[in-house]
């Protein structure tokens, strides 16, 4: 009986030793497996998950509920026009200088332009769907500031400035030259170089992102150049929180068109109204030559600019 009791005590001591060794081993193993990102990797993760930056993608991919809004006296009569944009690559090229860094964010979208058209000018409903594939490349700059010196780079950097995005197809004969924004508080913003015009959310280092309330109206004036004599299809896409939720689109109205001997200089205007859903958004201006919509063999040309804004309560 004494021997049995001794054996039980010995077994318990041995078991406790194994348990202690196991716990220490697990801690050592966990410590070895802790691997942090590099500064560049951390900033890329921060930028690609930023709510303001992501809001551009949400509004760049349109849906089919977009009216062409006008008849054109030609062989094809567009009734609805929309574009899908699937992100296929995203790269942030970063240059670090001391406690600051600048990244050039380049996103490539594989896109399809859909034209629901009728061959009969009297037809209300489209009877054919034309699809054109093309590639859009959008760039914007992101400015970072070091805020810490911990071992985890994700805790060391924050975004303090984001430029407006711009881009389009590789070869385009239409080009946006200037965007003027008339805000409800009577502030006027003029942009002629989107990648050099910066917004900031909280730091105050750059221009504040415009904040809108429900039912606020914003007027946009777009100045562009075109080598085509016919007017352009200039549209505004806005209001989407993702998956085209609450997305809306309007067609700009041309207010002037003059020929300077080399190209056409045109001005377009449109107004949009903020809805009631708080969040981060982009108002995206898209320009496409009208020939792209009227000829099923004409390749897609496009130019796009985006302006971030916030809807608050």
N, C-alpha and C positions, 0 to 999 in steps of 0.2 A: 504493500500500500504506500509506504514511504517512497519506494522507487517510482511508483506511478506518479505520485505528486511531483517528484523531482523532474520526471520526464515532461510533465505538462508545463512546469515553470520554464524549463529549458526551451521548449518549443515556442512559448510565448515570447521569451527574450529574443529568440532567433527571428520570429515573425516581425517583431518591432524593429529590429535592425534592418531587415529587408525593406520595411515600409519607409524608414527614414532615408535609406540609400536611394529608394525609388523617387521620393519627393525631391531630394537634392538633385538627382539626375535629371528630372523633368525641368527643374528650374534652370539648370545649366543649359539644357537643350533649347529651352525657350529663349534664353539670352543669346545663344548663338544664332538663332533663326531671325532675330530682329534686323531687318535690312531697310534702310531709308532710301528714298529717291534722291537723285542728284538735284541741284538747284534748277537746272533746265527742265528736268522731268517734272519737278514739283510745280513750276510755273506753267508748264503746258497743261497739267491737270487742273490747276486753278482756273486758267483761261477757258478751257473747254467745258468747265462746269459752271461758269459764271452766268447768272440769270439774264443779265443785259445782253451779253453776246449771243446766248442761245435764242433770245427772242427774235433775232433776225431770221434764223432758220425756220422758226415757227410761221413766219409771215411770207417767206420766200417760196414755199411750196403751196401753190394755190389749189383750188378745187374747181369742179365743173360748173358751179352756180354763178357764172360771171357773164353778164349780158354784154354783147358788143355795142349795143345801144344806138347804132346808126346803120342806115342802109348805104351801100356804096354801089354806084351804077357801073357794074362790071359783070363779068361772066359768073363769078362766084359771089354769093351774098352771105358773108359771115353773120351768124346769129349769136353764137357764144364762143368765147376765146378763153383758154386757161393754160397754165403751165405747171407741170410737175417738176420738182427739183429734189433729187435724191443725193444726199451728201456721200461722196465716194472717197474723199481724202481730206485730211485736215492737218496742217503743219504749222508749227510756231517756231520761227527762226529767231533765236534770242541772242542779244549782245549785252553782256553784263559789264557794268562799269562801277566799281566800288559798291555802294549801297543802292544802286538803281539799275534798272535793266529795261530794254526796249525789245519787244517782240513783234515780228511781222507775221500776222496770222493769215494764212492762205487756205481757202476752202474751195474745193472743186466739186461741182454739182453736175451729175448727168441728168439732163433735162429733156422733157418732151413738151412740145407746143401742140395743143389740140385746138382744132378749128372746126366747130360744128357749123356747117354751111348749107345753103340751099342753092340750087341751080336756077330756081325760078324766083324772080324778083318779087312776085306777089305772094310767095309762100311765107307763112308766119313761122312754121316749124322747120328745123334743119332736116335735110334728107341724106347728108353725107358727113362723115367725120374724117378729117385730114389730120395726120399725125406727123410731126417733124422732130427728129432727134437732134440735140446739140449739146455743147458743153459750156457751162458758165464757170468762170473763175472769179472769186470775190476776195478782196484783200482789206485788211484793217490793221491798225497798229495798236499795241497794248503796252502801257507803261506800268512797270512794277517798282515798288519801293521795299527795301529791307526793313522789317519791323522787329526782328528778333535775331538772335544768334544761337538758337538751340541746335541740338543734334538732328532735329527733324526739319528739313527744308520746307515742308508744307506749312510749318508754323512761322516761317521766317519772312515770307513774302506776301504782299497784298497788291491788288490792282488799284492804281490811283488815277489812271487815265485811259480812256478808250476812244479811238478815233471813229469817225463815221465809216461805214463800209462802202466800197464801190467796186464795180467790175462789170463783167459781161462776157460776150463772145470774143474770140481772139481777133477777128476782123469785123469791124463794124463801121458803117458809114454814117451812123447817128451817134452823137456824143453829147451828154449833158455837160453844160459849161458852168451853170450856177443854179443854186437853189436858195430861194428866199422864203423864210418861214415867218408867218404873222401869228403870234401867240395871243391868247385871249386877254392877257394882261397888258397888251399893246407893245410888248417887247418884239423886236424884229431881229431875226438871225439870218445872216447872209453867209453862204458857204460856196467857195469856188474851187476848193481842193479838199475833198472829204477825208482823205487819209492824213491830212495835216490839221484837221479841226477836231479837238479833243473835248470829251465830256468826262465828268467825274460824278460819282454817286454821293459820296459823303465827305471826301477830303477837302473840297473847296480849292484844290490845286488847279482845276480847269473849269470850263463852262459847266454849269449845273445841267443835268438832264431835265428837260422840260417836264413839269408835273401838271397833269390835267385832272379835272374833276368831271363827274358825269355831266354830259350835255355841253361841255366846253367845245368850241369850234376853233379849228386851226386851218388857216389858208396857206396853200403852198403855191409858189410861183416858180416854174421851171423854165430856164433858158437853155436852148440846145442848138446844135448845128446839124445839118443834114445835107447830103449831096443829092437827095431825091426831091423832085419838084412837088410830088404829092405830099400831103400832110402825114404826120406820124400817128401811130397808135401809142398814146402815152397814158399809162394807167397807174393808179395808186392802190396798193394792197396794204391793209392794216387791220388791227384789232384781234389777231389770233393768239390764243394762249397755247396752241399746239393742236395738231391733227385737224386744222382748219376750224377749230371751235371759235365761234363768234367772228370769223373772218369776213371782211367786206372789201369790195373793190369799187372804185369809181374811175371813169374815163375823164381825163383832163380835157378842158376846152381851150382851143387855140385862140389867143387874143391878138397875135400879130405874126406876120411872116414877111421877111424882106430878103432880097437877093443881093449879095455883096460882090458879085462877079465871079466868085469861086464856090460858094456854098450858100445854103438857106439858113438864116437866123430866125428862129421861131421862139415864141413865148406861149406857155400854157399855164392855166390856173385851175385849181380845184380846192374845195373845202371839205374837210371831214369833221365828224362830231364824235367825241369820246363816248363810249358806252359805260355801263355801270360796274364793270368787273375789274377790280384792282389788280395790278400786276405790271410786269415789264413788257414793252412792246417795241416794234419798229414800224414806222410808216415807210414803205418801200415804193420808190418811183421806178417804173419800168418803161423803157422806150424801145419800140420795135417799128421798123419801116412798114408802112401800110402794104407795100408790095409782098411782104412775107405772108400776109393774111389773104391776099387776093390771088396768089399764084401758087399752086400746089407743088411747084418745082423750085420755087425761090428759096434759097437757104436762109436759115434764121440768123438775124443780126440783132443784138440787143445791148443795152447799156442800163445799168441799175445803180441807184444810190439808196442808202437807207438812213433814216433819222430815228434814234432811240427816243422813247418817251415813257413816262410812268403815269398810270392812272391810280389816283389815291382817293380815299373816301372824302 
